[in-house]
Amino acid sequence: MLRWGLDPTMVVDLSGASKLATVNGIRTITLDLDDTLWELHPVIRRAELRLYEWLGERYPRITEMFEPLDIREVRSRVVEEHFDRKHDLTFLRRTVLTEIAGAAGYRNFDVDEAFAVFDEVRNDVEVFPEVRPALTALRERFTLIAVTNGNADLETIGISDLFDDHVNAAMAGAAKPGRPIFDVAVKAGGASAAETLHVGDHPLYDVHGAKQAGLRTAWVNRDGGTWPAEYELPDAEVAHVGELLAVIGEGDE
């Protein structure tokens, strides 16, 4: 059962009805990546573990001085010190690596090589099985723009051919749910905000943020969760991107 409602005491039982409301007049679809097209957290755990192992092999004093939890504490401090760049995840990770290497006494630390170790595993993702056929079909009718707060490399992952363009937080100078990244994505898509459907898994970063920027929204609810009452409802809900064609009208041919 899925419950909807802005007031937690006012809910609608949708168990006997279709959750696939139609969203008409769409020309561009913007899509979140992490946890929408693939599962993120296991990937980040593997990438951080591989990086930590590599640091122990190449720069052992770092892992002698810093446990993984210590590195997270350094990251929290770096975010506070560079709050104006908190949206740039690559910058933050590279800054953390440089700081812990310096603290361990490595003056010739190769931050590019270290980040590449992390980045290789971070982009070794397994897209959900419905992603390629669904996006291939959607791209025949709509402009598709990838929109992410992260630093995934679509070409490395092997899905750059499914998109017309991509926007990340570092490029836009702001992360979701802020309006600027959605404004950049809308401009990249070439349609108005009202003709753009944003698709993503996160109620705040994706749905609420996109709605505030004037976009239509589809919530990807893979786990059958309950919509948080504090946010305005999405225009549509899907279990995965393979259901998007069912919720979009004919569009503008």
C-alpha positions as CSV (number, residue, x, y, z in Angstrom):
1,M,0.0,0.0,0.0
2,L,1.2,3.5,-0.8
3,R,0.1,6.5,1.2
4,W,0.0,10.0,-0.1
5,G,-0.8,13.3,1.5
6,L,0.8,16.5,2.7
7,D,-0.9,16.1,6.1
8,P,0.1,12.7,7.7
9,T,-3.4,12.4,9.0
10,M,-4.8,12.8,5.5
11,V,-3.8,9.9,3.3
12,V,-5.1,8.2,0.2
13,D,-5.1,4.5,-0.2
14,L,-3.9,3.7,-3.7
15,S,-3.8,-0.1,-3.3
16,G,-6.8,-0.5,-5.6
17,A,-5.8,2.0,-8.2
18,S,-3.1,2.6,-10.7
19,K,-0.2,4.7,-9.4
20,L,0.7,5.7,-13.0
21,A,-0.8,9.1,-13.5
22,T,-0.3,10.5,-17.0
23,V,1.9,13.5,-17.4
24,N,1.2,15.2,-20.7
25,G,3.0,17.9,-22.9
26,I,6.5,16.7,-22.1
27,R,9.4,17.4,-24.5
28,T,12.4,16.9,-22.3
29,I,13.1,14.3,-19.6
30,T,15.8,15.0,-17.0
31,L,17.0,11.9,-15.1
32,D,18.8,11.5,-11.9
33,L,21.5,8.9,-12.0
34,D,22.6,7.5,-8.6
35,D,19.9,5.2,-7.0
36,T,17.7,5.9,-10.0
37,L,19.6,4.1,-12.8
38,W,21.8,2.0,-10.5
39,E,22.4,1.4,-6.8
40,L,24.9,3.8,-5.4
41,H,25.9,2.9,-1.8
42,P,27.6,-0.5,-2.5
43,V,29.6,1.2,-5.3
44,I,30.8,4.0,-3.0
45,R,31.7,1.5,-0.3
46,R,33.8,-0.6,-2.8
47,A,35.5,2.5,-4.2
48,E,36.4,3.8,-0.8
49,L,37.7,0.4,0.3
50,R,39.8,0.0,-2.8
51,L,41.2,3.5,-2.3
52,Y,42.1,2.9,1.3
53,E,43.8,-0.4,0.3
54,W,45.8,1.4,-2.4
55,L,46.8,4.2,0.0
56,G,48.1,1.5,2.4
57,E,50.2,0.0,-0.4
58,R,51.6,3.2,-1.9
59,Y,51.5,5.6,1.1
60,P,51.4,3.4,4.2
61,R,51.9,6.3,6.7
62,I,48.4,7.6,5.7
63,T,46.6,4.4,6.7
64,E,48.8,4.2,9.8
65,M,47.6,7.6,10.9
66,F,44.1,7.5,9.6
67,E,41.4,4.9,10.0
68,P,38.4,5.2,7.5
69,L,36.4,6.9,10.2
70,D,39.2,9.5,10.7
71,I,39.1,10.3,7.0
72,R,35.3,10.9,7.2
73,E,36.0,13.4,10.0
74,V,38.5,15.1,7.8
75,R,35.9,15.3,5.0
76,S,33.4,16.8,7.4
77,R,35.9,19.5,8.3
78,V,36.8,20.1,4.6
79,V,33.1,20.6,3.7
80,E,32.8,23.2,6.5
81,E,36.0,25.0,5.4
82,H,34.9,25.0,1.7
83,F,31.2,25.3,2.1
84,D,31.0,27.4,-1.1
85,R,32.2,24.3,-3.0
86,K,30.2,21.6,-1.1
87,H,28.5,20.8,-4.3
88,D,31.7,19.7,-6.0
89,L,32.3,16.2,-4.8
90,T,35.5,15.7,-6.9
91,F,37.0,18.8,-5.4
92,L,36.1,17.7,-1.8
93,R,37.6,14.2,-2.2
94,R,40.8,15.5,-3.8
95,T,41.2,18.0,-1.0
96,V,40.7,15.4,1.6
97,L,43.3,13.2,0.0
98,T,45.8,16.0,-0.3
99,E,45.3,16.9,3.4
100,I,45.7,13.4,4.8
101,A,48.8,12.9,2.6
102,G,50.3,16.1,3.9
103,A,49.6,15.2,7.5
104,A,51.4,11.9,6.9
105,G,54.4,13.8,5.5
106,Y,54.1,12.9,1.8
107,R,55.2,16.0,0.0
108,N,55.1,14.4,-3.5
109,F,51.7,12.8,-3.1
110,D,50.1,12.1,-6.5
111,V,46.5,13.2,-5.9
112,D,45.5,12.5,-9.6
113,E,46.6,8.9,-9.4
114,A,44.9,8.5,-6.0
115,F,41.6,9.9,-7.2
116,A,41.8,7.8,-10.4
117,V,41.9,4.7,-8.2
118,F,38.6,5.8,-6.5
119,D,37.1,7.0,-9.7
120,E,37.6,3.7,-11.6
121,V,35.6,1.7,-9.0
122,R,33.1,4.5,-8.5
123,N,32.2,4.2,-12.2
124,D,32.1,0.4,-12.2
125,V,28.3,0.3,-11.7
126,E,25.7,-2.2,-12.8
127,V,22.7,-0.3,-14.3
128,F,19.3,-1.7,-13.5
129,P,18.2,-4.1,-16.2
130,E,15.3,-1.9,-17.5
131,V,17.5,1.2,-18.0
132,R,18.9,0.7,-21.4
133,P,15.7,-0.5,-23.2
134,A,13.7,2.1,-21.4
135,L,16.0,5.1,-22.2
136,T,16.5,3.9,-25.7
137,A,12.7,4.0,-26.3
138,L,12.3,7.3,-24.5
139,R,15.1,9.0,-26.5
140,E,13.2,8.2,-29.7
141,R,10.6,10.7,-28.6
142,F,12.2,13.0,-26.0
143,T,15.4,14.9,-25.3
144,L,17.1,13.1,-22.4
145,I,19.4,15.0,-20.0
146,A,21.3,13.4,-17.1
147,V,21.2,15.5,-13.9
148,T,23.3,14.5,-10.9
149,N,24.9,15.8,-7.8
150,G,27.6,13.2,-8.2
151,N,30.6,12.7,-10.4
152,A,29.6,9.6,-12.4
153,D,31.2,9.4,-15.9
154,L,28.5,8.3,-18.4
155,E,31.0,7.4,-21.0
156,T,33.0,5.2,-18.6
157,I,29.8,3.5,-17.4
158,G,28.8,3.0,-21.0
159,I,25.5,4.8,-21.2
160,S,26.5,8.2,-22.7
161,D,24.8,7.1,-25.9
162,L,21.4,7.2,-24.1
163,F,21.6,10.9,-23.3
164,D,21.6,14.1,-25.3
165,D,23.5,16.0,-22.6
166,H,24.4,15.9,-18.9
167,V,24.6,18.3,-16.1
168,N,26.3,17.8,-12.7
169,A,26.5,19.9,-9.6
170,A,30.1,21.0,-10.2
171,M,29.1,22.2,-13.7
172,A,26.1,24.1,-12.5
173,G,27.8,25.6,-9.4
174,A,25.0,24.2,-7.2
175,A,23.6,20.9,-6.2
176,K,20.0,19.6,-6.1
177,P,17.6,20.5,-4.6
178,G,18.8,24.0,-5.5
179,R,17.1,25.7,-8.4
180,P,20.3,26.5,-10.5
181,I,21.1,23.0,-11.5
182,F,17.5,22.4,-12.7
183,D,17.6,25.7,-14.6
184,V,20.8,24.6,-16.4
185,A,19.3,21.2,-17.2
186,V,16.1,22.9,-18.6
187,K,18.3,25.1,-20.8
188,A,20.3,22.1,-22.0
189,G,17.1,20.3,-22.9
190,G,15.8,23.1,-25.0
191,A,12.2,23.1,-23.7
192,S,10.5,25.1,-21.0
193,A,10.4,24.0,-17.4
194,A,6.7,23.1,-17.7
195,E,7.6,20.9,-20.7
196,T,10.3,19.1,-18.8
197,L,9.8,16.1,-16.6
198,H,12.4,15.4,-13.9
199,V,12.7,11.7,-12.8
200,G,14.5,10.7,-9.7
201,D,14.4,8.7,-6.5
202,H,14.9,11.3,-3.8
203,P,11.8,13.2,-2.5
204,L,13.8,16.3,-1.5
205,Y,16.7,16.5,-4.0
206,D,14.7,15.3,-7.0
207,V,11.0,15.9,-6.7
208,H,10.8,18.8,-4.3
209,G,13.8,20.6,-5.9
210,A,12.4,20.1,-9.5
211,K,8.9,21.2,-8.5
212,Q,10.3,24.4,-7.0
213,A,12.1,25.1,-10.3
214,G,8.8,24.6,-12.2
215,L,9.5,21.2,-13.7
216,R,7.0,18.3,-13.8
217,T,8.1,15.3,-11.6
218,A,8.1,11.6,-11.5
219,W,9.2,9.8,-8.3
220,V,11.1,6.5,-8.8
221,N,10.0,4.4,-5.8
222,R,11.8,1.1,-6.2
223,D,11.2,0.0,-2.6
224,G,7.5,0.8,-2.4
225,G,8.1,3.5,0.3
226,T,5.7,6.0,1.7
227,W,5.8,9.6,0.3
228,P,7.0,12.0,3.0
229,A,4.2,14.2,4.1
230,E,6.3,17.4,4.2
231,Y,6.7,17.6,0.5
232,E,4.2,18.3,-2.3
233,L,3.3,15.2,-4.2
234,P,5.0,14.3,-7.4
235,D,3.1,14.4,-10.7
236,A,3.6,10.7,-11.1
237,E,5.2,7.7,-9.4
238,V,6.9,4.7,-11.0
239,A,8.7,1.7,-9.6
240,H,11.5,2.1,-12.1
241,V,12.3,4.0,-15.3
242,G,10.8,1.1,-17.4
243,E,7.4,2.5,-16.4
244,L,8.0,6.0,-17.7
245,L,6.5,5.5,-21.1
246,A,3.2,4.5,-19.4
247,V,3.0,7.8,-17.5
248,I,4.0,10.2,-20.3
249,G,1.4,11.2,-22.8
250,E,2.1,11.6,-26.5
251,G,4.3,14.6,-25.9
252,D,4.8,17.2,-28.6
253,E,5.4,15.3,-31.9
